[in-house]
Amino acid sequence: MVDSCGLVTVKNEPVPLKSIAVEVSVQGHVATVSSTLQYENQEKSPLEAIFVFPLPGEAAVCRFSAKIGQTEVVAEVQEKQKAQEQYDDALSSGQQAFLLEESDESPDVFKLSVGSLPPGEKASVSLDYVTELAVQADDSLRLCLPAVLNPRYQPQGTDSGSDGSAQVSSVPAGSVPYSLSLSARVSSPHPISRVESNCPLDPLNYLNTEKTQATVSLAAGHQFDRDVELLLYYQDTHQPTAIVEAGQASAKPGSLMGDPVVMLSLYPEFPKDVMSSLTSHGEFLFVVDRSGSMGCPMHNGSGAQDRIGSARDTLLLLLKSLPMGCYFNIIGFGSSYKSFFPKSVEYSQKTMDEALQKMKGMSADLGGTEILQPLKHIYSQPCLPDQPRQLFLFTDGEVRNTKEVLDLVKTNAGSHRCFSFGIGEGASTALISGVAKQAGGHAQFITGQDRMQPKVMQSLRFALQPAVVDISVKWNVPKEVSVTPLSPPIRVLFQGQRALLYAQLTGESSGDTEGSVTVKYSLAEQPVENQLSFSLKPAEDTGLTVHRLGARTLIRSLEVEEREQDGEKEGVKEKVVELSVQSGVSSAFTAFIAVHKGDGEALQGQLLRRQVPTPMLYHSPMPMILVCSMAHFSPMPIMMGCGMALSSPEPIMSGSSMNMLMDVQADMYTPGEGLTFSEKSTLEDFDSPAPTSKPARDPLLQLISLQKASGSWGLEAALAEVLGKTEEEVAKPKPAQVDHEVWATVLALVWLYGFKMEAQEEWQFLAMKAASWIQAQKVASVSECVQAGNNLLGCQVQKDTLGL
């Protein structure tokens, strides 16, 4: 029996990964993240450790090294198959080797292989990546360090592939045998107001009196029960900026790494009169994940609502906020998909009531997360004339065929905008951010104690904004300098949101050292122009961060082009490999490889393979252990929430059962009553969560549920109850000449503005709709109505505040 030190695997094997230390350096809108993983072989034979882990989908891995004893080996980027062969050759000859590769299915999952670690040997592995920070609804910048890798659903009938994502070994979050430490240094041109996190932090430490530099650390004892999220708040974040970074001295002039690269952060400001007019047109398609994992709680705290319940409440808000005259439909998906209506219907009291009724029965009961088929169905439906298609996608993002989904969205990008919402810890950043980016929308992540509703309503505001069309970018530089764009053309702009552009600058100007970029577009048939000037003189050394982000942007575009051509267009893959090798940035077609030849003596003994477990969220008191496919169904544990266990070193299932097993692996299941396998079992047998007790209904949601599609409220007992009055108390102060419906609508608005201002972002559109309805009634005594409402409810809301 193996001598167990610390946590061991199910077969009593020590886990060789002992700790992860992360250092973050933030420069304004971008971050460099350096992670060091400490390994130790506590067994009596040479060891190979396999670790499959998540990274942000938009990250560019740019350095990988390993240290054995006092010797450091820096990895080089090679074509993926060549790197894999070199790794296998090194192991077979008894050498130590380290391989880091991106999953073939999803760019936010990586596999790290540490090979031929001798008995008693320690090794540290370091990897660096650079990433852009996403702008949030409250103008903060979000840095997410994914700690949780939930299993990704593998669609029925598809090849599970041989990449790392099929080989995840997982344990419940909180039971992870290795530790995590994190420290961050933040620098900004603007003062840093504060840093917040969903995890406990040590106090923020300012390094200068201007408060433009600070350090912050994660408090000790992180439980791996959530992704680590840092929210950075700067003063004056909406200032457009330009950074020109000098090329690498050792690189060839004229190459991407040898020339300066500019990164532009643009914040377009739209005319206020245009922004105040929200569109009344559109086809709104709400696509909601109904897989079993949506039955999990939103967070691990007490009283947490389940994800599907939060989605239902959000749909209520969305339906009540839609403008009259638009069209809508709701599609739920899992292993199959179901539409509320055969095709989109016009928004009216009748269709809204019908949808609300169907919504009551909407639960997490449709199996695994198969998103491709519902999207294909939507794209097969013709767009409606003069009704721009707006897609709202709600999912916990646990799919394996991410690249296939993104390619489908990009192919249909011209017909719609997509607003995506990643729900819960471990949602795939590649999927959530990718579909929004490909379809010209906006991505939001709902984690920890976040409420879904305000984030979704911010995206609805974007969807209701007039569309920006005819976007053009013109570079104005001296004639000796040429500009090569690295970013794809800008296809979408939103008020208050950042657009990032990268470009390579070739050549030098003897005189003029200034350049500028002009962005022109049309908004509500009005021409708009924004200009940003910048110095062509490179800034101080920034560690090639901008070059690497620019290279990553170009690599991702070329990868999509290669997949669209199905590999038939010659030279695209080769160009990606060349660019990846030149820039040192990872790609789908390359990998990092490091070989330590040591003293040249081959290691003795059989090489053991060990999976390093990855944290995964569960909401079950009993783990399930499943055999997951390695090359020969090796006995690596997958811990899942199901109260049953299977373990065998030999293949024990037919192909069809193995597919079904992978389906079970893919989503989290709520404990059932004595679950068993059979050849004819389907995913749905396992993926239906047990009902959870519902918290008391929020008065705000009660009030919203009473609003009519037109925007008005009826004078009824349910409204009086929300207002905390009896029917008689509500009816008595009504001005004599005022209609009951007008009076009820004024009372609802006074209550919202008097008692629920902290949630205004959630109800602002339905309040605007209510005010428009009142104005359309041409009521002569609105002021008297508002005053009577204030007296009844004990408020002091002004008529102008209500939009009247």
N, C-alpha and C positions, 0 to 999 in steps of 0.2 A: 504494500500500500504506500502511496506517495505521502511523504511527510508534508502536512498541510500548514502553510503559513498564510495568515490572513484569509480572505475569502477564497473559496475554491469553486471550481465548476461542479456540475452535477456528478461527474465521474471522479470527484475528489482530486481535481487537478488544480494547482495554484494558478492564479491569473497573473501573467507576467508584467502587465502594465501597473505601475505603482502610483504615479502622479502625473498631473498635467499642470504646467505653469504657463500662464498667458500674459504677455505684455502687449499693451495697445498704445500706439502713438497716433493721435488724432491731429491732423492739420486742417483746420476749417471744415470742409465738407467731405474729406477723405480720411481713411484710417489705414494704418499698417498694423497687422496683427501677427505677433510672433508667438508660436506655441512650442513648448519643449515637453516631450513625453519621456518619462523615465521608465526603463524596462529593467527587469532582473530575472534571470533564469534560476529558479530555486529547485529545479529538478536535477536528476542525475544523468540526463541525456541532452544532446544538443536540441535546440528548440526553434521552431518557426512560429511567430505570433502574428495572427491576422486581426486587424482592427478596421471595421467598417464604420465610418462616422460622417456626420453632416457638416457642411460648410455653407455659408450664405451662397445662394444661387448666382449672385452677381460678383462673387469674389474672384480674384486672379491670383492663383498660387504662383509665387515667384521665386521661392528659395526652399531647398530641402537639404538637410545635412544630418550626419550621424556622428556621434562621438563614442568611441570604444576605448576605455582607459584614457590615455592622454592624446589619442590620435583622432583627428576630425577628418571625415570624408565628406566632401561637398558633392551633392548629386548633380548630374547633368540631365538635360532634357533630351530624350531620344524618341524616335517613332515608337509607338506603343508596343507593337509586336516584337520589335528588335529589343526593346528594354525588357520585356517579359522573358525573352529567350536568354538574355544575358543574366537575368536574375536566376533563372532555373539552372543555367550552366554553373553559376557561382556556387549555388547550393549543392549541386551534384558533385562538385569538386571539393566540398568541405570548406568553402570560403564564406565569409559573412557578407550579406547583401541586404539592401534596403530598397523597396519599390513603392512608389506612391502613384496611384492612377485614379483617374476620374471614371465614374460609372458610365457604361455605355448607354444607359437608359435615362439618367438624370444628372445634370451638371452640379447638383448640390450634394451629391454623395461621393465620397472618396474611400478607397481601400488602401491601407498601409500594411505592407508585409515586411516583417523583420525576421531575417532568416539566419539560420545556423548560429544561434547565440549559444556559446559553450556553457556547460554546467557552471553555476556560480558567477557567471559573467554579468556585468551591468552595461547597459548602453543607453544613451540619451539621443532622441531623435528630435530635430527642430524643423518646423516648417513655418514659412512666412506667407501671408497673402495680403493683398491690398483690396480695398472695397470702397465704394461710394456710400455715403450715409443718406438714407431716404428721409425726405421732409414729411413730417406728420401733420395732422389736422391742427394741432396747437402751435405749429411753426417750430417744434423741436426737431432735432436730427436724431434718427434712430440707428443705433449700432446693435445688431443682434448676433450673439455668439451661440449658435445652435449647440445645445448639449443633449437634446433628446432626438433620437432617430426612431420614429415610429415605423412599423413594417409598412411597406408599400404594396398596394393591391396589384396583383398580377391578373390581367383580364383572362377569362377562360379561352383556351385554344391558342394562346400565344406562347412563344418560346421563352422560358424563364431566363435564358441566356447564361453566360458563365461569368458575368461581372460580379463585383463585390456586393451589389445590393441584394443578390439572392442568397447571400451567405451570412446574413446578420445574426450574431448571437446576442440575445438581449436579456436583461434582467429588469425587474421593476425599478423605476426611478426611486432613489433613496437607498437602494441596496447595492449601489455601484462600489466596487472594491478599490477604486483609485480616487485620489483627491484632486480638487481643482483650486488653483489660486489665480487671481487676476489683478493686475494693476494697470492703470491707464494714465497717460500724460496727454493733456489736451492743450492745444495751441490754436488761437483764433485771431484774425485781424480785429474782431469785435470782442468786447468784454463778455466773459462767461457768466451768465446769471446764476445758473445752478445745473447740477447733474442729478437725474433721478434714475431709479432702477426698480425692476420687479423683484430684485434680490437685495438683501441687506448690504449696505455699503458702509465703509468707514467714512468719517467726515471728509468733505472736500477741502483740499489744501491749496490755497492760492500761492503762486510762486513770485508774483510781482504786484505792485500797487495798482496797476491798470486792470488787473484781473483778466488778462488775456492769456495767461498760462496757469494751469492747475493740475494737480494729481488727485487721483481717487482710486480706492482699492475695494475689491469685493471682500466682505467680512468672511472670516474663516468659517468652515463647516458647511459649504454648499452641498446640498443633498442631491443634485442632478435630477430634481423633480420638475425642472422647467428650463427653457432656454434663457440664457442670461441677456437681458436687454438693458442697454444704457440709453437714456434720453438726454441729449445735450441741448441746453437752452442758451443761445447767444443773444445779445442785444443787436438790433438792426440786422436780422438774418436775411432780410429780403433785398439786400444790396447785391446787384450783379457784380461778379468778380472775374478776373482773368489771371491765370498763372502760366507763365512761360518758363519751361524747364529746360535747362541745357542738356545737350546730348551726351552720351557716354564717350569719354575721351578715347577709349580703345576701339570704339566701333567705327565702321567705315562711313565717311561723310556721304550723305545722300540716302543712307539707310534709315529705317525708322528709329533705331536706337542711337544712330550717330547724329541726327538732326535734332534741333529743338522741337518740343511738342507743346502746344498751347491747350489748356483746358478752360473753357468758358462756362460759367454758371449764370444762366439768364433767368430773370424773374420778370416775365412780361406783366405790365400793368395795363389793364383794359379800361376804356372810358367808363365812368360810373353810370352815365345815363344808359349805356348799352347793357351793363351788368344788372341793372335794376329790372330789366324786362326779361322775365323767365319764359322759356318757350312753352307753348300749350300743345305742342305736337310731339309725337314719338311713339315707337313701339317698344314697350318695356317688358323684357323677358327675364323673369326671376328664376334662376336655375339653382335648386337647393339640393345639397347632398343629404340623402336619406339612408346612408349606409349605417351599419351597426355602431360604428365608433361615434356617430353623432348622438348616440344615447348617453355618452359620457358627460360628466359634469364640466362646466366651463372652466373651473379651477378646483384646487384641492381644499379650499376653505370651507367652512361650515355654511350651510344654506345655499350652496351653489346650484344654479339652475342648469339643467342639461342643455347641451348644444342645440338640439332640435327645438327645445322650448324657447330658447333665446331667438332662434331663427324665426319661429312662428310670431313672436312678439314684434320682431323687426319687420316681417312682412305686413303685419297689421299697420304699422307706421307708414310703410311705403305705399300701401294701397290707399290709405286715407290722404296721403300727400300728393297723389297723382293729379294732374290737371284734367279737367273735363275736355273731351275731344281727343284724348290719346287712346292707344290700344295697349293691351297687356295680355300676358299669360304666365302661368307658374308651372314649372317642370321639376318634378322630383326625380332623383336618379340614385341608383345603387348598382346592383348587378343588372338590373333592367331600369327602365325609366317610365314615368307616367306624367301626362300633361293634364292640367285641370280642364282645358278646352282643346278640341281638335286643332284649332288654329287660334291666333290672337283675336280677341274680341274688343269691341269698343267699350271704353270705361263708362259705366253708368251705374245707377243705384242697383239695378237688377243684377248686372254681372259682378259688381263688387260684393253684394250679399251672397251670391252663389259661390264666389271664391272664398269668402270668409267662412262659409259653412264647410266647404271642402278642407279648409286649412285646419279645422278642429281635429280632423282625423289624420293629420299628417304626422307620422312618427318615423323613428329610425328603424325601418323594417324592410329595406330593399336590398340587403346583402352587402356585397363588397363595393368598392369605390370605382366604378367603371364610367369614366367621364367622356370617353371618346364618342360612344354611340349617340347620347343625347345631343352632343354638339353637331354631329353629322346630320341628325334629324332637323335641328334648328336651321342649319345652313342650307338644307334642301328646300326649305320653305321660302317662297318668293318674298322679297321685301315689299312693304306697303308703300304706295306713292305718297310722298310728302310726310312720311312718318319715319324719321331716322331711327334705326334699330339700336337699342341700348340694352346690353346684356349685363345682368347682375349675377355673378357666380359666387355661391356660398359653399365652401368645402373645408374639411380639415386636411385636405391636400395629400392624402396618403395613396398616391398612385405611382406605379413603376414606369409606365410608358409616357413619361413627361415630355420627352422630345417629340414623340409622335403627336401628342396633344398640341404642343406649341406650333408644330408645322401646320397642322390643320387650321388653327386660329389665324396664323399668318397668311395662309392661302386665301382666307375669307375676310381678311382685315379691311378690305375696301367697303364691305357691306355693313359694318357695325362698329360700335365701341364697346369694350368690355371692362367692367368694373369688378374687381375680384376681392374676395375676403377670405383670408386664412384664419381658421377658427381653432384655437387651442394650441398647446405646446407641440412643437415638432412638425407643424404644417410645412410643407415643402415650399421654400422660398423660390426655388426655380420655377415651380408651377404657378404660384400665386402672382409673383411679380412678372413672370414671363408672359402669361396670357394677357395681362393688362398692357404690358409694353408692346406686344405684337399687335394688339387691337386698339391701340390709341386710347387706352383708358387710364385707370388709376388703381393701385393695389393698396389694401389695408390689411393689417394683422391684428387680430383680437386675441390677446393672451392675458394670463393672470387674472386680475380683478377687472380688466377692461370691460366696459359695456359695449355691446355690439352696435346699439342704436345710434349714438352720436357719430361714429365713424361711417356708418352706412349712409346717414343723412348728409354727411359732407360730400360723399360720392354722388348722391342724388342731386346735390346742388351743382356739381360739375356737369352731370348729365343734362340738367335743365338749362345750363348756360348756353347761349348761342354758340353754334359750332364755329371754330376758327378754320378758315379755308385758305387755299392759295398761299401756303407758307413758303417763303423763299429766304435763303441766307446768302448774303454777299460779303465776301472778304475784301477789305480795302488795305492793301499792303504795298510798299515800294516795289517798283517793277523788277528789281533784282531778286526779290523774294517770291517763291511760289508756294501755294497752299495746297496740301493734299488732305482732304477730309478723311478722318478715321471713323467717324460716327455715321450711321445711316441718316438719311434726310429726316428732319423733324416733321412728324405727321400730326402731332397734337400739341396744343398749348392750353393750359388752364390758368385762370386767375389765381395768383398766389402760389403757384407751383413752379418748381425749378425745372429748367431744361438744360442738360449738359451736352456740350459739344467738344470733341477732341479733333485736333488737326496737326499735321506735320508741317513744319516750316523749313523749306530748303533754300539755301542761299543767304547772303548777307547784304545789307544796305550800307553803303559808305556814308550816306548822309542821314536821311530820315530814320528815326528809331521808333516811330509810332505806327501802330496799325489799328484797325477797327473792324467791327463786324456789324452789319445791318440786317436786322430781321424784319421782313415785311409780311403782312398777312391781311386778310379781309375778315371783318367781324361784323355780323348783322349788316352786310353790304356797305360797311364803312372801311376805308383803307386805314391801317394802323402801321406805325413804324417805330421800332426800338433800336437804339444804337449803343454799342459799348466800345470804348476806346481802351487800348492796352499798349504797354511798352513791349517792343520786340526784344529788349535786352533780357536775357534769362535771369530768373530769380536765383537766390542762393541755392546751394545744393539741397535738393529735396529727396535724395535717395532714389531717383528714377521712378517715383510713385506715379507721376502723371504719364510717363512713357508706358509703364506697365498697364495702367488702366486704359490708355489709348489702344495698346496692343490687344488687350482682352476684348475691347469693344469691336475691333476689326476682326479678330478671330471668331467671335460669336456670330457675326454677320456672315462670314465665309462658311462656317459650319452649317448654318441654316441653308445657305445657297447650295452646298454640297448635298444635303439631304433632299432638297427640292428637286435636284437633278438626278437623285438616286444614284449618285456616284458616276453618272454618265458623262458629265462635263469634265474634260481632262484638265488637270493642273490645279483644281481647287483644293483637294486634299493635300497635295504636295505643297501648295502655297501656305496652307495652315501649318503644316509641319515645319516648313522653313521659318515662318514668322514666330512660331512657338519656340523653336530652338534658338533663334536669334535674340528674342526678347527674354527668354527664360521664364515664360508664362505658360501655365498648363493649358491643355486643350483636350478635346475628345479623342484626338488621334496620336497623342504623345503621352509620355509618362516620365517621372523622375526616377533615375536609377543611380545607386551608389554601391560600389563594391569595395570591401576592405580585405585586402589580400593577407593581412596578418603576417605570420612568420612563414607562410607557405606550406605549413603542415595541415593535412586534411584532418577534420574533426572525426573522432571515433564515436561509434554508437549510432543507433537508429534515430533519424530526425523525427521529433514529435511535432505535431501541429496543434496549436492552441488558439481558440477564438477569444479575443478580448471582448467581454460583453459591453453592449451599448445601452444606455438608459432608455427605457420606453415607458410611457405612462400607462398605468393600469388603475382600475377602480374596482378591483376584485380582491377579496381577502385571500384567495387561493390561487397560486400560480399554475399555469399549464406549461408543460415542457414538451416541445415538439422536436422531432428530428428534422433538421433543415438541410436542403440539398447542398452538400459539398460535392466533390467529384463523384464520391461513392456513398452518398447519404451518411456522411460521417457524423458521429454522435455529438454534435455541437448543440447546446441548449438554445431554444427560443422560449422565453418566458412570456406567458400570455394569461389573460384573465378568464379562465374557464374551469377551474377545479377538476382537471384530469391530467394524466401524465402518460406519455409514450416515450420510450427510449430504447433504441437498438442500434448496434453498430452496423447491422446488415440491412440491405434493401428489404423492406417489408411490405411494400405496396405496389399495386399495379399503377400504370401511368395515369389512368383516370382518377384513381384515388389520390395520387400525388398532386395532381392539379387541384383537386378539391382541398387537399391539405394546405397547399399554398394559398388558396382562397381564405381558408380559416386563419392561416398565419397573417393574412394581410390586414384584417381589421380586428379591433379589440372587441371581445365579447363579454357581455355581462354574465355572471354566474347563472347557470341553469340548473335544472334538477336532474342529476345523473346523466350528463350528456354522453352519448356513445357514438362511435363511428359505424357506418355501414357502407357498402359499395354504392348504394343508391342515395346516400345523404347528399344534400345540396348545401350551398353556402347559406341559404336562407334559414336552414334548420338551426344554424349556429349564431346567426348575426342579428337576432332580434333581442334588443335589450329589455330587461325587466322594467315594468312601469315604476317611475319614481314619484314620490309625493310632491305635489305642487305647492309652492309657497303662496301666501295670500296675494290676491291680485292687487297690483299697484293702482292707486286711484287715477294716476295719469293715464295708464293704459285703459282703465275703465271709461274715462271721459272720451278718449280717442276712439274707442270701439263704438261709442254712441253717435259719432259724427256721420252725417250722410255724405254721399259721394259729391253732392253739390257744394259741400262746405258748411252746411247749416246743422244745427241741432234741433231736436224736438223737445218740447216742454213735457217731460215725463218723470215718473218716480225714480228711475235709475239715475237721471241727471241730478235730481234733488239729493239723492243719497251721496253722490260724489261731492257735491257742494256742502254736505254736512247739514242739510236742511230738510224739513218736511215739504211735501208737495204744496201744502197751503202756504207755508212761509215763502216759498219761491214764487208762487202765482200772485200773491196779494200785492206786492209793490210794483207790479207791471204797469207802466203808463197806459192809460185807457186806450189811446189811439194806436197802440203798438201791437203788431201781430205776435202771436205766441211764439212762432219760430224765430222771429227776429230777437225777441226778448231772451229766449233760451240761448241763442248764439252769442249775444252780447255778454250774458252771464258766463258762458264757457270761456270767452276771451278774457274777461276780467279775472276769472279764477286762474287761468294760465299765466297771465302777466303779473298777477298779485302773489301767487304762491309757487310757481314752477319756473321762475326765471333761470334757475341753475341748469335746467334741462331744455333751454330754449332751442338749442341746436336740433333737438329731436322733434319739436312740434312747430318749428317756424313756418314750414310750407303749408301745413294744414291750417295754421292761423291766418296766413296770407290768403288762402282760399276762402276762409270764413269771412274775412274783411271784405274781399271782393264780392262775395255773395250779398252781404249787408248793403254795400254801396249800390248793387244792382237793383235792390228793392226800393231805392229812392225814399228812404225813411226821413221824414221831416224832423223828428225829435230824437236824433241819435245822442246828442249831448245829454238830454234828460234821461235817456236809457242808461247811458254809462254812469251817470251820477247815482241813479237808483240802484244799479248793480253794485257800485262801490259801497253804498250805504248798507245794502243787504249783506255783503260778504266781508265788510270791514276792511276794504282796500282803498287805495288812493291812486288808481290808474288813470292816466290822462287819455282823452279821446285820441289825440295824435299818436300816442304810443301804440294804440291798437291798430294803427293804419287806417283810421276812419277820418 
